[in-house]
Amino acid sequence: PFTLDSSLYRQVAVDGPRICVAFLRTLLTRFDRLVVHGIPGNHGRVGRKGTYNPETNADRILYRIVQQLLRDEPRITWVIPDGTGETGWYAVDRIGAYSCLLFHGHQIRGGGFAGFPFYGLAKRVWGWKSGSVKEPFVDVAFGHWHQPIQVQLNDVIAWGNGSTESDNLWLQENFAACGRACQRLNFVHPGRGIVTNSYIVWLDEKK
C-alpha cells in the first residue's frame, strides 16, 4: 500500500475516468465501433473479502462512471457484468463464430513454473468449459498475473495478458520478477471462429 501513487478516490473518480475516456476516444478515431467489456478484479474489492456486498467493486464503479461520461457515444457498446450479491466475475465476448471467456485472473490458484500456476489454470478452464459456465466459448483471456502467456489446453487457448506496470522495487524484492509493460492484441476471423494472429504490444521505450 505504501507504493501507491494515487488514492482510491483519484483512481476511480478522477484519473481513472480521464485516462479511460481519452483511450476510448482515441480508439474511435481508428475504429467504427467498440465493444467494451468491464470485468472486475480482486484489486477493486473494497475492504476485506466478505465484508461488503461482492457487487461493490471499485473496478465496476470506474467502468460505470466511464460509461456515463460516454453515454452519448452510440459507437460504443458496454458489457459490464452485474448481479445483486454476486461478483459478476466474467463475460463472454463474441465476434462472429468466435467466443472468448473473459475473467480477471485471480480465480486461478496455486503455484507453478516461474510463479504461474499452469495446473490451476487448466483445472479452472476445463471445469468452466465442461459446463460450469453455461455459455459456450472457444478460448479464454485473462490478466492479473502480469505475464503475456499463451497456453494450449486441448481445444482451448488461454490468452494471458501483460500489465501496463510491472517494474517496481517491491516486485524486485519480493518476487524477483519485473516484466516489461505490455498488452496483448489479438486478431479474430469471425467466419472461421479462430484467432488468426496475436501480438504483444510493448509499452515501454526499450528497443
Rosetta blueprint (number, residue, H / E / L):
1 P L
2 F L
3 T L
4 L L
5 D L
6 S L
7 S L
8 L H
9 Y H
10 R H
11 Q H
12 V H
13 A H
14 V H
15 D H
16 G H
17 P H
18 R H
19 I H
20 C H
21 V H
22 A H
23 F H
24 L H
25 R H
26 T H
27 L H
28 L L
29 T L
30 R L
31 F L
32 D L
33 R L
34 L E
35 V E
36 V E
37 H E
38 G L
39 I L
40 P L
41 G L
42 N H
43 H H
44 G H
45 R E
46 V L
47 G L
48 R L
49 K L
50 G L
51 T L
52 Y L
53 N L
54 P L
55 E L
56 T L
57 N E
58 A H
59 D H
60 R H
61 I H
62 L H
63 Y H
64 R H
65 I H
66 V H
67 Q H
68 Q H
69 L H
70 L L
71 R L
72 D L
73 E L
74 P L
75 R L
76 I E
77 T E
78 W E
79 V E
80 I L
81 P L
82 D L
83 G L
84 T L
85 G L
86 E L
87 T L
88 G L
89 W L
90 Y E
91 A E
92 V E
93 D E
94 R E
95 I E
96 G L
97 A L
98 Y E
99 S E
100 C E
101 L E
102 L E
103 F E
104 H L
105 G L
106 H L
107 Q L
108 I L
109 R L
110 G L
111 G L
112 G L
113 F H
114 A H
115 G H
116 F L
117 P L
118 F H
119 Y H
120 G H
121 L H
122 A H
123 K H
124 R H
125 V H
126 W H
127 G H
128 W H
129 K H
130 S H
131 G H
132 S H
133 V L
134 K L
135 E L
136 P L
137 F L
138 V L
139 D E
140 V E
141 A E
142 F E
143 G L
144 H L
145 W L
146 H L
147 Q L
148 P L
149 I L
150 Q E
151 V E
152 Q E
153 L E
154 N L
155 D L
156 V E
157 I E
158 A E
159 W E
160 G E
161 N L
162 G L
163 S L
164 T L
165 E L
166 S L
167 D L
168 N L
169 L H
170 W H
171 L H
172 Q H
173 E H
174 N H
175 F H
176 A L
177 A L
178 C L
179 G L
180 R L
181 A L
182 C E
183 Q E
184 R E
185 L E
186 N E
187 F E
188 V E
189 H E
190 P L
191 G L
192 R L
193 G L
194 I E
195 V E
196 T E
197 N E
198 S E
199 Y E
200 I E
201 V E
202 W E
203 L L
204 D L
205 E L
206 K L
207 K L
